Amino acid sequence: MEEFFKELIPVYKRHIKVKQLKRKTIENFSRFYSSFMDQYKDPKDKKDKYLHAKRIGLQYILDNQDLIYSEINK
């Protein structure tokens, strides 16, 4: 999971223009991650496997806010 976010953070950094407070940065990154994962939603999938991955990722973001914030603001 950590490797995935190390690849995703540079993609996110290309879209931000202003350094923000930690809470706002994590909130915006969570939204970015959520919309990034939505592209993998399969309407034919009844079990919504992507939702499980999305929830795990959002929980990872919450659990590692300090690490993600520092990576974003490098």
DRENPA-294881 format. One record per residue: x, y, z of N, C-alpha, C, O in turn; residue number from 0. Coordinates in Angstrom, 2 decimals. Example, Ala and Ser with C-alpha at 12.3 -4.5 7.8 and 13.67 -1.06 7.14 Angstrom:
% residues 2
((13.19 -5.69 7.80) (12.30 -4.50 7.80) (13.20 -3.30 7.80) (14.24 -3.32 8.46) 0)
((12.85 -2.25 7.08) (13.67 -1.06 7.14) (12.90 0.03 7.87) (13.41 1.14 8.04) 1)
% end
This chain:
% residues 74
((0.83 -1.18 0.00) (0.00 0.00 0.00) (0.88 1.25 0.00) (0.57 2.24 -0.67) 0)
((1.96 1.19 0.76) (2.85 2.34 0.85) (3.47 2.67 -0.52) (3.60 3.84 -0.88) 1)
((3.84 1.65 -1.27) (4.42 1.87 -2.60) (3.40 2.51 -3.55) (3.75 3.37 -4.36) 2)
((2.15 2.08 -3.44) (1.10 2.65 -4.28) (0.97 4.15 -4.02) (0.87 4.94 -4.96) 3)
((0.97 4.54 -2.76) (0.82 5.95 -2.43) (2.07 6.75 -2.78) (1.98 7.94 -3.08) 4)
((3.23 6.11 -2.75) (4.45 6.81 -3.18) (4.38 7.15 -4.66) (4.98 8.13 -5.11) 5)
((3.67 6.34 -5.43) (3.48 6.61 -6.85) (2.35 7.61 -7.10) (2.40 8.40 -8.04) 6)
((1.33 7.58 -6.25) (0.16 8.43 -6.44) (0.41 9.88 -5.99) (-0.13 10.80 -6.60) 7)
((1.21 10.08 -4.96) (1.45 11.43 -4.44) (2.06 12.36 -5.49) (1.61 13.50 -5.60) 8)
((3.06 11.94 -6.28) (3.57 12.85 -7.32) (2.51 13.23 -8.36) (2.53 14.35 -8.88) 9)
((1.60 12.32 -8.65) (0.51 12.64 -9.58) (-0.36 13.74 -8.97) (-0.75 14.68 -9.66) 10)
((-0.65 13.61 -7.69) (-1.45 14.62 -6.98) (-0.72 15.95 -6.92) (-1.32 17.01 -7.10) 11)
((0.58 15.91 -6.66) (1.36 17.14 -6.52) (1.36 17.98 -7.79) (1.50 19.20 -7.71) 12)
((1.21 17.36 -8.94) (1.15 18.11 -10.19) (-0.09 18.97 -10.29) (-0.12 19.94 -11.05) 13)
((-1.13 18.64 -9.52) (-2.40 19.35 -9.60) (-2.57 20.43 -8.54) (-3.46 21.27 -8.66) 14)
((-1.74 20.43 -7.52) (-1.90 21.45 -6.48) (-1.03 22.65 -6.80) (0.03 22.53 -7.41) 15)
((-1.50 23.80 -6.39) (-0.78 25.03 -6.69) (-0.31 25.77 -5.44) (0.68 26.51 -5.50) 16)
((-1.00 25.57 -4.32) (-0.70 26.32 -3.11) (-0.52 25.34 -1.95) (-1.27 24.37 -1.83) 17)
((0.46 25.60 -1.11) (0.64 24.79 0.09) (-0.49 25.10 1.06) (-0.82 26.27 1.29) 18)
((-1.09 24.06 1.63) (-2.24 24.22 2.52) (-1.94 23.64 3.89) (-0.93 22.97 4.10) 19)
((-2.84 23.93 4.82) (-2.74 23.34 6.15) (-2.92 21.82 6.06) (-3.49 21.30 5.10) 20)
((-2.42 21.14 7.07) (-2.43 19.68 7.05) (-3.84 19.12 6.88) (-4.05 18.24 6.04) 21)
((-4.79 19.60 7.64) (-6.15 19.07 7.58) (-6.74 19.22 6.18) (-7.35 18.29 5.65) 22)
((-6.57 20.38 5.59) (-7.10 20.65 4.25) (-6.36 19.82 3.19) (-6.98 19.33 2.24) 23)
((-5.06 19.67 3.35) (-4.28 18.87 2.41) (-4.74 17.42 2.42) (-4.93 16.82 1.36) 24)
((-4.92 16.85 3.60) (-5.35 15.45 3.72) (-6.76 15.30 3.17) (-7.07 14.31 2.50) 25)
((-7.62 16.27 3.44) (-8.99 16.24 2.92) (-8.99 16.25 1.39) (-9.69 15.46 0.75) 26)
((-8.20 17.14 0.80) (-8.12 17.22 -0.66) (-7.48 15.99 -1.27) (-7.91 15.53 -2.33) 27)
((-6.45 15.45 -0.62) (-5.81 14.24 -1.13) (-6.78 13.05 -1.05) (-6.78 12.20 -1.93) 28)
((-7.58 13.00 0.00) (-8.58 11.93 0.13) (-9.60 12.02 -1.00) (-10.00 11.01 -1.56) 29)
((-10.01 13.23 -1.33) (-10.94 13.42 -2.46) (-10.29 12.99 -3.77) (-10.91 12.32 -4.60) 30)
((-9.03 13.37 -3.95) (-8.30 12.98 -5.15) (-8.21 11.46 -5.25) (-8.46 10.89 -6.31) 31)
((-7.85 10.81 -4.16) (-7.75 9.35 -4.13) (-9.11 8.71 -4.45) (-9.19 7.76 -5.22) 32)
((-10.16 9.25 -3.86) (-11.49 8.71 -4.08) (-11.89 8.80 -5.56) (-12.40 7.84 -6.12) 33)
((-11.66 9.94 -6.17) (-12.00 10.09 -7.59) (-11.08 9.24 -8.47) (-11.50 8.74 -9.51) 34)
((-9.82 9.07 -8.04) (-8.89 8.21 -8.77) (-9.39 6.77 -8.75) (-9.34 6.08 -9.77) 35)
((-9.87 6.32 -7.61) (-10.36 4.94 -7.50) (-11.69 4.75 -8.23) (-11.98 3.64 -8.68) 36)
((-12.49 5.80 -8.35) (-13.78 5.67 -9.02) (-13.65 5.29 -10.49) (-14.58 4.73 -11.07) 37)
((-12.52 5.57 -11.09) (-12.33 5.19 -12.49) (-12.26 3.68 -12.67) (-12.40 3.18 -13.78) 38)
((-12.04 2.95 -11.58) (-11.95 1.49 -11.66) (-13.27 0.80 -11.32) (-13.34 -0.43 -11.28) 39)
((-14.31 1.58 -11.06) (-15.61 1.00 -10.74) (-16.16 0.28 -11.96) (-16.20 0.83 -13.07) 40)
((-16.56 -0.95 -11.75) (-17.15 -1.76 -12.82) (-18.65 -1.91 -12.54) (-19.03 -2.55 -11.55) 41)
((-19.49 -1.34 -13.37) (-20.94 -1.42 -13.13) (-21.48 -2.85 -13.11) (-22.54 -3.11 -12.54) 42)
((-20.75 -3.78 -13.71) (-21.19 -5.17 -13.75) (-20.79 -5.93 -12.48) (-21.30 -7.02 -12.22) 43)
((-19.89 -5.36 -11.69) (-19.40 -6.03 -10.48) (-20.40 -5.82 -9.35) (-20.56 -4.70 -8.85) 44)
((-21.06 -6.87 -8.95) (-22.08 -6.77 -7.90) (-21.47 -6.68 -6.50) (-22.12 -6.16 -5.58) 45)
((-20.26 -7.16 -6.33) (-19.65 -7.16 -5.00) (-18.86 -5.89 -4.72) (-18.40 -5.68 -3.60) 46)
((-18.70 -5.04 -5.72) (-17.98 -3.77 -5.57) (-16.61 -3.97 -4.92) (-16.32 -3.40 -3.86) 47)
((-15.79 -4.77 -5.56) (-14.45 -5.02 -5.04) (-13.63 -3.75 -4.98) (-12.76 -3.60 -4.11) 48)
((-13.90 -2.82 -5.89) (-13.13 -1.58 -5.87) (-13.46 -0.76 -4.62) (-12.61 -0.02 -4.12) 49)
((-14.70 -0.90 -4.10) (-15.07 -0.18 -2.88) (-14.22 -0.63 -1.69) (-13.85 0.17 -0.83) 50)
((-13.93 -1.91 -1.65) (-13.08 -2.44 -0.58) (-11.69 -1.81 -0.66) (-11.13 -1.39 0.36) 51)
((-11.14 -1.76 -1.85) (-9.82 -1.14 -2.03) (-9.87 0.35 -1.72) (-8.93 0.90 -1.15) 52)
((-10.95 0.98 -2.08) (-11.12 2.42 -1.81) (-11.16 2.68 -0.31) (-10.50 3.60 0.19) 53)
((-11.91 1.87 0.42) (-12.01 2.02 1.88) (-10.66 1.78 2.55) (-10.28 2.52 3.46) 54)
((-9.95 0.76 2.11) (-8.64 0.47 2.69) (-7.69 1.64 2.45) (-6.95 2.03 3.35) 55)
((-7.72 2.19 1.26) (-6.87 3.34 0.94) (-7.21 4.56 1.77) (-6.31 5.25 2.25) 56)
((-8.49 4.84 1.93) (-8.90 5.99 2.74) (-8.49 5.80 4.20) (-8.09 6.76 4.87) 57)
((-8.59 4.58 4.69) (-8.16 4.31 6.07) (-6.65 4.47 6.19) (-6.15 4.98 7.20) 58)
((-5.92 4.05 5.17) (-4.46 4.22 5.17) (-4.12 5.70 5.21) (-3.20 6.10 5.93) 59)
((-4.84 6.51 4.45) (-4.59 7.96 4.45) (-4.82 8.54 5.85) (-4.02 9.33 6.33) 60)
((-5.91 8.13 6.49) (-6.20 8.63 7.85) (-5.15 8.18 8.86) (-4.74 8.95 9.73) 61)
((-4.71 6.94 8.74) (-3.73 6.40 9.69) (-2.33 6.99 9.49) (-1.54 7.02 10.43) 62)
((-2.03 7.45 8.29) (-0.68 7.93 7.97) (-0.69 9.39 7.50) (0.03 9.75 6.57) 63)
((-1.49 10.21 8.14) (-1.63 11.61 7.74) (-0.30 12.35 7.77) (0.00 13.10 6.84) 64)
((0.47 12.16 8.80) (1.74 12.88 8.93) (2.70 12.52 7.80) (3.33 13.39 7.20) 65)
((2.80 11.24 7.51) (3.68 10.76 6.44) (3.24 11.31 5.08) (4.06 11.80 4.30) 66)
((1.96 11.22 4.80) (1.44 11.69 3.51) (1.59 13.19 3.38) (1.98 13.69 2.33) 67)
((1.30 13.92 4.44) (1.43 15.38 4.42) (2.88 15.79 4.15) (3.15 16.72 3.38) 68)
((3.82 15.11 4.81) (5.22 15.44 4.60) (5.67 15.10 3.19) (6.47 15.83 2.60) 69)
((5.17 14.00 2.62) (5.51 13.63 1.24) (4.95 14.63 0.24) (5.62 14.97 -0.74) 70)
((3.76 15.11 0.48) (3.13 16.07 -0.42) (3.89 17.40 -0.39) (4.03 18.05 -1.43) 71)
((4.37 17.79 0.77) (5.00 19.11 0.91) (6.52 19.08 0.82) (7.17 20.03 1.24) 72)
((7.08 18.03 0.28) (8.53 17.97 0.08) (8.95 18.98 -0.94) (10.14 19.09 -1.25) 73)
% end
